[in-house]
């Protein structure tokens, strides 16, 4: 799953899912773009090196520093903290 122009795009073996489309014309435009990207990747597959590294888990304090420092955020801080703990799992 990735994002392009504010839309989430999920590529599955037998389908492609895109959210927030206005009409069929926009869907065709995105499908043509993604088809071109997939074909380019296939043509260059011998030159692409896989990434085998695993990203480091974020430290809780680093994520907390990114949260807004307002009264409203202090009220919901326990919710954010719980979600952060779930994401780290």
C-alpha positions in Angstrom: 0.0 0.0 0.0 1.3 3.5 -0.8 0.0 7.0 -1.3 -0.1 9.2 -4.4 -1.6 12.6 -4.6 -3.5 12.1 -1.4 -5.0 8.8 -2.4 -4.2 5.4 -0.9 -3.4 2.8 -3.5 -3.3 -0.9 -2.6 -1.9 -3.4 -5.2 -3.1 -7.0 -4.7 -2.3 -10.0 -7.0 -5.7 -9.8 -8.8 -6.9 -6.2 -8.0 -5.9 -2.6 -7.4 -7.8 -0.6 -4.8 -7.8 3.3 -4.8 -9.7 5.4 -2.4 -11.4 8.8 -2.9 -12.1 8.7 -6.6 -14.4 11.3 -8.2 -15.4 9.4 -11.3 -14.4 6.6 -13.8 -12.2 9.0 -15.7 -10.0 9.6 -12.6 -9.9 5.9 -12.0 -8.7 5.2 -15.6 -6.1 7.9 -15.2 -4.7 6.3 -12.0 -4.9 2.8 -13.4 -2.9 3.9 -16.5 -0.3 5.5 -14.3 0.0 2.5 -12.0 0.2 0.1 -15.0 3.0 2.2 -16.4 4.9 2.1 -13.1 4.5 -1.6 -12.8 5.7 -2.2 -16.3 8.8 0.1 -15.7 9.6 -1.9 -12.6 9.3 -5.2 -14.4 11.6 -4.0 -17.2 14.2 -2.9 -14.7 13.8 -5.8 -12.3 17.4 -7.0 -12.9 18.8 -3.7 -11.7 16.6 -3.3 -8.6 18.3 -4.4 -5.4 16.0 -5.5 -2.5 16.2 -3.7 0.8 17.0 -6.3 3.5 17.3 -4.0 6.4 14.7 -3.7 9.1 13.8 -0.2 10.3 14.4 0.5 13.9 11.2 0.8 16.1 10.5 4.4 17.1 11.2 5.3 20.6 8.1 6.4 22.5 9.6 9.7 23.7 10.5 10.6 20.1 6.9 10.1 19.0 5.5 12.0 22.0 7.6 15.0 21.0 5.9 15.1 17.6 2.4 15.5 19.2 0.9 19.0 19.5 1.6 20.6 22.8 -1.9 21.9 23.6 -4.4 21.3 26.3 -6.6 19.3 23.9 -3.7 17.0 23.2 -3.0 16.6 26.9 -6.5 15.3 27.4 -6.2 12.7 24.7 -2.5 11.9 25.5 -3.5 8.6 27.1 -5.2 7.5 23.9 -2.2 8.4 21.8 0.1 6.6 24.3 -2.0 3.5 24.1 -2.1 3.6 20.3 1.6 4.1 20.2 2.1 1.0 22.4 0.0 -1.0 20.0 1.9 0.3 17.0 5.2 -0.8 18.5 4.0 -4.4 18.9 
